Amino acid sequence: MNRLEGRNALVTGAARGIGRAIAEALAAEGADVAINYQSSEADAVSLAQEIGTLGRRTLLFKGDVGQRSTWTSMIGKIRQDWGRLDILVNNAGITRDKTLRKMTDEDWLAVLQTNLNACYFGVSAVMNMMIEQKFGRIVNISSFVGQAGNFGQANYAASKGGIIAFTKTAAMELAKYNVTCNALAPGFTETGMLAKVPEQVRAQILTRIPMGRFGKPEEIAKAVLFLAADADYVTGQQINVNGGVYM
Ligand SMILES: NC(=O)c1ccc[n+]([C@@H]2O[C@H](COP(=O)([O-])OP(=O)(O)OC[C@H]3O[C@@H](n4cnc5c(N)ncnc54)[C@H](OP(=O)(O)O)[C@@H]3O)[C@@H](O)[C@H]2O)c1
């Protein structure tokens, strides 16, 4: 316990789903946690209260991670109030599922902006601080879809595959400063994102998962915790937490 005492973290899209489980796990291990959210205000406030009851500090940031200006203000405030940032988890993500024949440019661009461009904005916003500290742990949430592809998800697959390639390059460039950068690729996980998938399709998906069940957000969070707290000599990797759906 308290493996992250004295560390602080920023988790994007932290109010609900996988991001919330990650924020809770980091705080439970002793980290102060800054919470980014876009629209889930009540959930973000309740998360901040929950983290406060653990005796940890929090900062609440409402903002679209696909905009550079959101990062400028979040990192400026963290620098001012906390003086450093040890852990960044780029978790926020969206889907706009359509086959290529139905996909619009807007569907493509929106998913790339929120999932991939935000990841670049985030890493570029925090890297100077982490380089100065000679310490940083960056975890980018990808997806097995970025490795395997998935019907109706060309935009999402491209964004998540891009995250893996981006992560490896950032890892190479930042390694000598003791800043690690890894991608975590979940399989189908029980959150609002999966709930949007029609019941019949979810039943079909289950038949493809060797472990025969969907993942839980807490199971993804455990792997993030490993990367943030224990994986000092792990960088440029993609860690798969997917019940075997892609091997
Ligand atoms: N669930 C799965 O099966 C699965 C599988 C593989 C990978 N993933 C990845 O895991 C991550 C979390 O997904 P989830 O399943 O927890 O999804 P979710 O339940 O739909 O939650 C998405 C989160 O992203 C935030 N978000 C979306 N657009 C944002 C923006 N522009 N700026 C800031 N925050 C934004 C949302 O914030 P608000 O609610 O505040 O708007 C919300 O907290 C995503 O990157 C997703 O691609 C999920």
The ligand as a MOL file (V3000), in Angstrom:
LIG
                    3D

  0  0  0     0  0            999 V3000
M  V30 BEGIN CTAB
M  V30 COUNTS 48 52 0 0 0
M  V30 BEGIN ATOM
M  V30 1 N -14.8360 0.0470 -22.6580 0
M  V30 2 C -14.1250 -0.6610 -23.5120 0
M  V30 3 O -14.5550 -1.7450 -23.9470 0
M  V30 4 C -12.7770 -0.1750 -23.9650 0
M  V30 5 C -11.9510 -1.0600 -24.6440 0
M  V30 6 C -10.7000 -0.6510 -25.0580 0
M  V30 7 C -10.2760 0.6390 -24.8090 0
M  V30 8 N -11.1030 1.5110 -24.1500 0 CHG=1
M  V30 9 C -10.6150 2.8650 -23.9530 0
M  V30 10 O -10.6270 3.1730 -22.5770 0
M  V30 11 C -10.7980 4.5750 -22.4040 0
M  V30 12 C -11.9490 4.8320 -21.4490 0
M  V30 13 O -13.1190 4.3010 -22.0350 0
M  V30 14 P -14.4310 3.9270 -21.2020 0
M  V30 15 O -14.8100 2.5800 -21.6320 0
M  V30 16 O -14.2760 4.2290 -19.7760 0 CHG=-1
M  V30 17 O -15.4200 4.9580 -21.9040 0
M  V30 18 P -16.6770 5.7750 -21.3610 0
M  V30 19 O -17.3220 5.0460 -20.2490 0
M  V30 20 O -17.4560 6.0980 -22.5820 0
M  V30 21 O -15.9850 7.0960 -20.7950 0
M  V30 22 C -15.3230 7.9540 -21.6740 0
M  V30 23 C -14.6290 9.0060 -20.8610 0
M  V30 24 O -13.9160 9.8650 -21.7600 0
M  V30 25 C -14.2360 11.2010 -21.4510 0
M  V30 26 N -14.1510 12.0370 -22.6490 0
M  V30 27 C -14.6700 11.7940 -23.8730 0
M  V30 28 N -14.3520 12.8000 -24.7140 0
M  V30 29 C -13.6180 13.6880 -23.9890 0
M  V30 30 C -12.9870 14.9230 -24.2930 0
M  V30 31 N -13.0290 15.4420 -25.5330 0
M  V30 32 N -12.3210 15.5720 -23.3130 0
M  V30 33 C -12.2480 15.0550 -22.0460 0
M  V30 34 N -12.8280 13.8810 -21.7090 0
M  V30 35 C -13.5010 13.2120 -22.6740 0
M  V30 36 C -15.6300 11.1620 -20.8770 0
M  V30 37 O -15.7990 12.3240 -20.0850 0
M  V30 38 P -17.2480 12.9890 -19.7400 0
M  V30 39 O -18.1540 11.8730 -19.3410 0
M  V30 40 O -16.9250 13.9440 -18.6340 0
M  V30 41 O -17.6940 13.7070 -20.9850 0
M  V30 42 C -15.5850 9.8690 -20.0770 0
M  V30 43 O -15.0360 10.0990 -18.7930 0
M  V30 44 C -11.0320 5.1520 -23.7980 0
M  V30 45 O -9.8340 5.6620 -24.3180 0
M  V30 46 C -11.4610 3.9320 -24.5940 0
M  V30 47 O -11.1970 4.0670 -25.9700 0
M  V30 48 C -12.3420 1.1320 -23.7270 0
M  V30 END ATOM
M  V30 BEGIN BOND
M  V30 1 1 1 2
M  V30 2 2 2 3
M  V30 3 1 2 4
M  V30 4 1 4 5
M  V30 5 2 4 48
M  V30 6 2 5 6
M  V30 7 1 6 7
M  V30 8 2 7 8
M  V30 9 1 8 9
M  V30 10 1 8 48
M  V30 11 1 9 10
M  V30 12 1 9 46
M  V30 13 1 10 11
M  V30 14 1 11 12
M  V30 15 1 11 44
M  V30 16 1 12 13
M  V30 17 1 13 14
M  V30 18 2 14 15
M  V30 19 1 14 16
M  V30 20 1 14 17
M  V30 21 1 17 18
M  V30 22 2 18 19
M  V30 23 1 18 20
M  V30 24 1 18 21
M  V30 25 1 21 22
M  V30 26 1 22 23
M  V30 27 1 23 24
M  V30 28 1 23 42
M  V30 29 1 24 25
M  V30 30 1 25 26
M  V30 31 1 25 36
M  V30 32 1 26 27
M  V30 33 1 26 35
M  V30 34 2 27 28
M  V30 35 1 28 29
M  V30 36 1 29 30
M  V30 37 2 29 35
M  V30 38 1 30 31
M  V30 39 2 30 32
M  V30 40 1 32 33
M  V30 41 2 33 34
M  V30 42 1 34 35
M  V30 43 1 36 37
M  V30 44 1 36 42
M  V30 45 1 37 38
M  V30 46 2 38 39
M  V30 47 1 38 40
M  V30 48 1 38 41
M  V30 49 1 42 43
M  V30 50 1 44 45
M  V30 51 1 44 46
M  V30 52 1 46 47
M  V30 END BOND
M  V30 END CTAB
M  END
